[in-house]
Amino acid sequence: MTGGVCAAQLLSDLIIDGNSLYSDLYKPMRFHSDPSIKHFLKENVDVAKHLIGGKLKRDVEDIDDLENGQGAVVKYKGKKSVPIKMKTETFML
């Protein structure tokens, strides 16, 4: 709501006076890209790559590979499952 009030004040000043105290603050060209944009984009692409890679990667391929007290996402009977292996038995979630 504050943004709407500021916008109304800015527009009314521009219409009535042709100038506003806040026009420089809200001018679309107030932002100038610099070389750091390239670094910013490179880092975010790297983060996205690791995020997607982490979602696709499986640490454990088979339920038998689990150690006691460990759980992991594995494919079981064609579907993703989360088995948790305890000392005596394996629980499926």
Phi and psi in degrees as GROMACS dihedral restraints (atoms count N, CA, C in turn):
[ dihedral_restraints ]
;  ai    aj    ak    al  type     phi  dphi    fc
    3     4     5     6     1   -62.8    20    10
    4     5     6     7     1   -39.7    20    10
    6     7     8     9     1   -61.8    20    10
    7     8     9    10     1   -37.8    20    10
    9    10    11    12     1   -66.6    20    10
   10    11    12    13     1   -39.8    20    10
   12    13    14    15     1   -65.7    20    10
   13    14    15    16     1   -42.9    20    10
   15    16    17    18     1   -63.6    20    10
   16    17    18    19     1   -41.5    20    10
   18    19    20    21     1   -64.3    20    10
   19    20    21    22     1   -41.7    20    10
   21    22    23    24     1   -63.1    20    10
   22    23    24    25     1   -42.7    20    10
   24    25    26    27     1   -64.3    20    10
   25    26    27    28     1   -44.3    20    10
   27    28    29    30     1   -62.3    20    10
   28    29    30    31     1   -47.4    20    10
   30    31    32    33     1   -66.1    20    10
   31    32    33    34     1   -41.1    20    10
   33    34    35    36     1   -65.5    20    10
   34    35    36    37     1   -38.5    20    10
   36    37    38    39     1   -63.3    20    10
   37    38    39    40     1   -41.7    20    10
   39    40    41    42     1   -66.6    20    10
   40    41    42    43     1   -38.6    20    10
   42    43    44    45     1   -70.6    20    10
   43    44    45    46     1   -44.9    20    10
   45    46    47    48     1   -77.0    20    10
   46    47    48    49     1   -51.4    20    10
   48    49    50    51     1   -99.8    20    10
   49    50    51    52     1   -20.5    20    10
   51    52    53    54     1    82.9    20    10
   52    53    54    55     1    -0.2    20    10
   54    55    56    57     1  -150.1    20    10
   55    56    57    58     1   152.8    20    10
   57    58    59    60     1  -139.1    20    10
   58    59    60    61     1   148.9    20    10
   60    61    62    63     1   -62.4    20    10
   61    62    63    64     1   -29.9    20    10
   63    64    65    66     1  -102.6    20    10
   64    65    66    67     1     5.8    20    10
   66    67    68    69     1   -62.2    20    10
   67    68    69    70     1   -35.6    20    10
   69    70    71    72     1   -68.6    20    10
   70    71    72    73     1   -32.2    20    10
   72    73    74    75     1   -67.9    20    10
   73    74    75    76     1   -36.9    20    10
   75    76    77    78     1  -103.7    20    10
   76    77    78    79     1    10.1    20    10
   78    79    80    81     1   -68.7    20    10
   79    80    81    82     1   131.8    20    10
   81    82    83    84     1   -61.4    20    10
   82    83    84    85     1   -26.4    20    10
   84    85    86    87     1   -89.5    20    10
   85    86    87    88     1    14.9    20    10
   87    88    89    90     1   -71.7    20    10
   88    89    90    91     1   -18.3    20    10
   90    91    92    93     1   -98.5    20    10
   91    92    93    94     1   125.4    20    10
   93    94    95    96     1  -115.8    20    10
   94    95    96    97     1   122.0    20    10
   96    97    98    99     1   -71.4    20    10
   97    98    99   100     1   148.8    20    10
   99   100   101   102     1  -135.6    20    10
  100   101   102   103     1   179.5    20    10
  102   103   104   105     1   -59.1    20    10
  103   104   105   106     1   -19.5    20    10
  105   106   107   108     1   -69.6    20    10
  106   107   108   109     1   -18.1    20    10
  108   109   110   111     1   -61.4    20    10
  109   110   111   112     1   -41.2    20    10
  111   112   113   114     1   -60.5    20    10
  112   113   114   115     1   -44.7    20    10
  114   115   116   117     1   -64.1    20    10
  115   116   117   118     1   -42.8    20    10
  117   118   119   120     1   -59.0    20    10
  118   119   120   121     1   -48.5    20    10
  120   121   122   123     1   -65.1    20    10
  121   122   123   124     1   -40.1    20    10
  123   124   125   126     1   -61.8    20    10
  124   125   126   127     1   -44.8    20    10
  126   127   128   129     1   -64.0    20    10
  127   128   129   130     1   -41.5    20    10
  129   130   131   132     1   -70.5    20    10
  130   131   132   133     1   -33.4    20    10
  132   133   134   135     1   -64.9    20    10
  133   134   135   136     1   -39.8    20    10
  135   136   137   138     1   -63.7    20    10
  136   137   138   139     1   -41.5    20    10
  138   139   140   141     1   -63.2    20    10
  139   140   141   142     1   -44.5    20    10
  141   142   143   144     1   -62.7    20    10
  142   143   144   145     1   -39.7    20    10
  144   145   146   147     1   -61.7    20    10
  145   146   147   148     1   -44.5    20    10
  147   148   149   150     1   -68.8    20    10
  148   149   150   151     1   -36.5    20    10
  150   151   152   153     1   -63.7    20    10
  151   152   153   154     1   -47.9    20    10
  153   154   155   156     1   -67.4    20    10
  154   155   156   157     1   -41.6    20    10
  156   157   158   159     1   -61.2    20    10
  157   158   159   160     1   -38.3    20    10
  159   160   161   162     1   -68.3    20    10
  160   161   162   163     1   -30.9    20    10
  162   163   164   165     1   -73.7    20    10
  163   164   165   166     1   -31.5    20    10
  165   166   167   168     1   -88.4    20    10
  166   167   168   169     1   -24.0    20    10
  168   169   170   171     1   -78.9    20    10
  169   170   171   172     1   139.3    20    10
  171   172   173   174     1  -116.1    20    10
  172   173   174   175     1   128.0    20    10
  174   175   176   177     1   -78.0    20    10
  175   176   177   178     1   -33.5    20    10
  177   178   179   180     1  -122.4    20    10
  178   179   180   181     1   127.8    20    10
  180   181   182   183     1   -92.3    20    10
  181   182   183   184     1   -29.8    20    10
  183   184   185   186     1  -135.0    20    10
  184   185   186   187     1   152.2    20    10
  186   187   188   189     1   -60.9    20    10
  187   188   189   190     1   -33.5    20    10
  189   190   191   192     1   -66.9    20    10
  190   191   192   193     1   -19.5    20    10
  192   193   194   195     1   -78.9    20    10
  193   194   195   196     1   -10.5    20    10
  195   196   197   198     1   -71.7    20    10
  196   197   198   199     1   143.6    20    10
  198   199   200   201     1   -96.3    20    10
  199   200   201   202     1   166.4    20    10
  201   202   203   204     1   -59.3    20    10
  202   203   204   205     1   133.2    20    10
  204   205   206   207     1    81.1    20    10
  205   206   207   208     1     5.4    20    10
  207   208   209   210     1  -106.3    20    10
  208   209   210   211     1   147.6    20    10
  210   211   212   213     1  -133.9    20    10
  211   212   213   214     1   153.5    20    10
  213   214   215   216     1  -162.1    20    10
  214   215   216   217     1   160.7    20    10
  216   217   218   219     1   -83.5    20    10
  217   218   219   220     1   121.0    20    10
  219   220   221   222     1  -134.0    20    10
  220   221   222   223     1   161.7    20    10
  222   223   224   225     1   -89.0    20    10
  223   224   225   226     1   123.2    20    10
  225   226   227   228     1  -131.8    20    10
  226   227   228   229     1   118.1    20    10
  228   229   230   231     1    55.8    20    10
  229   230   231   232     1    38.9    20    10
  231   232   233   234     1    83.0    20    10
  232   233   234   235     1    -1.3    20    10
  234   235   236   237     1  -124.7    20    10
  235   236   237   238     1   154.3    20    10
  237   238   239   240     1   -74.2    20    10
  238   239   240   241     1   132.2    20    10
  240   241   242   243     1  -136.0    20    10
  241   242   243   244     1   162.3    20    10
  243   244   245   246     1  -122.6    20    10
  244   245   246   247     1    89.8    20    10
  246   247   248   249     1   -81.0    20    10
  247   248   249   250     1   145.4    20    10
  249   250   251   252     1  -122.9    20    10
  250   251   252   253     1   118.5    20    10
  252   253   254   255     1   -93.6    20    10
  253   254   255   256     1   122.5    20    10
  255   256   257   258     1  -106.1    20    10
  256   257   258   259     1   177.4    20    10
  258   259   260   261     1   -61.1    20    10
  259   260   261   262     1   -36.3    20    10
  261   262   263   264     1  -101.2    20    10
  262   263   264   265     1   -31.8    20    10
  264   265   266   267     1  -153.8    20    10
  265   266   267   268     1   173.7    20    10
  267   268   269   270     1  -112.8    20    10
  268   269   270   271     1   129.7    20    10
  270   271   272   273     1  -102.4    20    10
  271   272   273   274     1   136.6    20    10
  273   274   275   276     1  -105.0    20    10
  274   275   276   277     1   131.9    20    10
